[in-house]
Amino acid sequence: MALSFNNVTYKSNLKKFNYDFEDGKITTIVSGESLSYFTYLMSNLEKDYNGKITNTYKGRNIGVVFNNPEEAFIFNTVREELEFGLKKYNYKVSTINKRIEDSLKMVNLPKEYLDKIDACTPCRYHAPTVLVVAYDKNNVFDYPGNERNSGIEDATIVATHLMLAAYNAGIDSCWINFFDPQEMKKALDLPENEEVVMMLDLGYGNQKEPLPNHHLKKELAETVKYL
């Protein structure tokens, strides 16, 4: 084990904590103030605890992210939350600013691309992460008769799984088709053989419940034909 907590108690919110963190595995802990306590112990910044902590990990791939899960995909909030985490470790302001800029470069689309997307659709809704799903028209299955191919359905299957994977990770998404595919293709400088099918906004929605029309549906008799 890279890091092992055995019956560790620290302050009021971390009591008799037992967990083994395996090398190469990602572990997510969501626990309010306890998370701050835990990271102090993990980073060997605090000695005043009961129990046993064994750290055999010698690499540099242990990281901590402080965020508000309700708004973690909003740029300003991410910056503020990163500042909070780094300030807890008493980093200099210059170091904090540099580390935040480096981090945001890794997780955010360059602004020029967001501007290009915004020029093509009003439906980004400030999401900093947008997945553009396209298919290669030179690499598709042609239906018998050669009047249609599988490109759109292949891309749609991929997009649906992306949406389900995001939901499984606790991330909201929005399926976007309100744009001109050729205009988007040109704006993003995609090659001639790639056709844009849809885009998927990723983030955390401000609304807890979908809009009323989300639940509207036609009667089964209007959508099903029995042969």
C-alpha positions in Angstrom: 0.0 0.0 0.0 1.2 3.5 -0.8 -0.5 5.1 2.2 -2.3 3.4 5.1 -4.4 4.8 7.9 -5.0 2.5 10.8 -7.5 3.6 13.4 -6.5 7.3 13.1 -8.3 9.9 15.1 -7.5 13.6 14.6 -9.6 16.5 16.1 -13.4 16.2 16.1 -14.3 15.2 12.6 -11.8 12.4 11.8 -12.4 9.5 14.2 -10.9 5.9 14.0 -10.3 6.3 10.3 -9.1 3.1 8.5 -8.2 3.1 4.8 -5.5 1.8 2.5 -4.6 3.8 -0.6 -3.1 1.7 -3.3 -0.3 2.8 -5.6 -1.7 3.8 -9.0 -5.3 4.1 -7.9 -7.4 7.2 -7.7 -9.5 7.8 -4.5 -12.0 10.5 -4.0 -13.0 11.7 -0.6 -15.9 14.1 -0.1 -16.2 15.1 3.5 -16.3 18.8 4.2 -14.0 19.9 7.0 -12.7 16.4 7.5 -11.1 16.6 4.1 -8.9 19.5 5.3 -7.9 17.5 8.4 -7.2 14.4 6.3 -4.9 16.3 3.8 -2.9 17.7 6.7 -2.2 14.2 7.9 -1.6 12.9 4.4 0.9 15.6 3.7 2.7 15.0 7.0 1.9 18.5 8.2 0.4 17.4 11.5 1.8 15.1 14.2 -0.8 15.4 16.9 -3.0 12.4 16.1 -3.8 9.0 17.5 -3.4 5.8 15.5 -0.9 4.8 12.9 -0.1 6.3 9.4 2.2 4.4 7.2 3.4 6.2 4.0 5.6 4.1 1.7 4.9 6.1 -1.4 8.0 7.8 -2.8 6.5 9.4 -6.0 5.0 12.8 -6.6 1.6 11.8 -7.9 -0.5 12.5 -4.7 -2.6 15.6 -5.2 -5.3 17.4 -3.4 -8.1 19.5 -4.9 -10.3 21.6 -2.7 -13.6 22.6 -4.4 -17.2 23.3 -4.1 -18.9 20.4 -6.0 -22.0 22.6 -6.7 -19.9 25.1 -8.7 -16.6 23.4 -9.4 -16.8 24.0 -13.1 -17.3 27.8 -12.8 -13.9 29.4 -13.5 -13.8 31.9 -10.7 -14.9 29.4 -8.1 -12.2 27.0 -9.1 -9.6 29.7 -8.7 -10.9 30.7 -5.3 -11.0 27.1 -4.1 -7.5 26.4 -5.4 -6.3 29.5 -3.6 -7.9 28.2 -0.4 -6.1 24.9 -0.6 -2.7 26.4 -1.3 -3.1 29.1 1.4 -3.7 26.4 3.9 -0.2 25.3 3.2 1.2 28.9 3.5 2.5 29.2 0.0 3.7 32.6 -1.3 1.2 34.6 -3.4 3.5 34.4 -6.4 3.7 30.6 -6.1 -0.1 30.3 -5.6 -0.8 32.3 -8.8 1.7 30.3 -10.9 0.3 27.0 -9.7 -3.3 28.0 -10.4 -2.5 29.2 -13.9 -0.6 26.0 -14.6 -3.6 23.9 -13.3 -6.2 25.9 -15.2 -4.2 25.5 -18.5 -4.5 21.8 -18.1 -8.2 21.5 -17.4 -9.7 24.4 -19.4 -10.2 24.8 -23.1 -8.2 27.7 -24.5 -10.4 30.8 -24.5 -10.1 31.2 -28.3 -11.9 27.9 -28.8 -14.7 28.8 -26.3 -15.1 32.0 -28.2 -15.4 30.1 -31.5 -18.0 27.8 -30.0 -20.0 30.7 -28.6 -20.0 32.3 -32.0 -21.7 29.3 -33.4 -24.2 28.5 -30.6 -25.8 30.3 -27.6 -26.0 27.0 -25.8 -22.6 26.6 -24.1 -24.1 28.1 -20.9 -20.6 29.1 -19.6 -19.4 25.5 -19.4 -15.6 25.4 -19.6 -15.6 21.8 -20.9 -17.3 21.1 -24.2 -17.0 17.8 -26.0 -17.4 18.0 -29.8 -18.5 14.6 -31.3 -17.8 14.0 -34.9 -17.3 11.1 -37.2 -14.9 10.3 -40.1 -17.0 10.0 -43.2 -14.2 7.9 -44.8 -14.4 5.3 -42.1 -18.1 4.3 -41.7 -20.3 1.3 -42.5 -22.3 1.7 -45.7 -25.8 0.3 -45.7 -26.8 -1.9 -48.5 -27.9 0.3 -51.4 -25.2 2.9 -50.4 -27.8 5.6 -49.7 -26.9 6.0 -46.1 -24.0 5.1 -43.7 -23.5 4.6 -40.0 -21.7 7.8 -39.2 -24.4 9.7 -37.4 -25.6 6.6 -35.4 -22.0 5.7 -34.4 -21.3 9.2 -33.2 -24.6 9.3 -31.3 -23.8 6.0 -29.5 -20.5 7.5 -28.4 -22.2 10.7 -27.3 -24.8 8.8 -25.3 -22.1 6.8 -23.5 -20.2 10.1 -22.8 -23.4 11.5 -21.2 -24.0 8.4 -19.1 -20.3 8.3 -18.0 -20.5 12.0 -16.9 -23.7 11.2 -14.9 -22.0 8.3 -13.3 -19.2 10.6 -12.2 -21.7 13.1 -10.8 -21.2 15.6 -13.6 -24.2 17.3 -15.4 -24.3 17.5 -19.1 -26.3 19.2 -21.9 -26.7 17.8 -25.4 -26.2 20.6 -27.9 -27.5 20.5 -31.5 -28.5 24.1 -31.9 -25.7 25.0 -34.3 -24.8 24.8 -38.0 -22.5 21.8 -38.3 -20.6 23.2 -41.3 -20.1 26.5 -39.5 -18.8 24.7 -36.4 -16.5 22.5 -38.4 -15.0 25.5 -40.1 -14.7 27.4 -36.8 -12.8 24.6 -35.1 -10.7 24.0 -38.3 -11.6 20.3 -38.5 -10.4 18.3 -41.6 -12.7 17.9 -44.6 -13.6 14.2 -43.8 -14.9 14.9 -40.2 -18.6 15.7 -39.7 -19.8 17.3 -36.5 -22.9 15.6 -35.0 -23.3 17.2 -31.6 -21.6 18.9 -28.7 -21.8 18.0 -25.0 -21.5 20.7 -22.2 -20.0 19.3 -19.0 -20.3 20.9 -15.6 -22.5 21.4 -12.6 -25.9 22.9 -13.3 -27.3 25.7 -11.3 -30.8 24.2 -11.4 -31.5 21.2 -9.2 -34.4 20.1 -11.3 -34.7 20.1 -15.1 -37.1 22.5 -16.8 -40.8 21.4 -17.0 -40.6 20.6 -20.7 -37.9 18.0 -19.9 -40.6 15.7 -18.7 -43.0 16.3 -21.6 -43.5 13.3 -23.9 -45.9 12.2 -26.6 -48.4 9.4 -26.1 -47.1 6.0 -27.0 -49.6 5.7 -29.8 -48.1 8.7 -31.5 -44.6 7.3 -31.6 -45.1 3.5 -32.0 -46.6 1.8 -35.1 -47.5 -1.8 -34.9 -47.0 -3.8 -38.1 
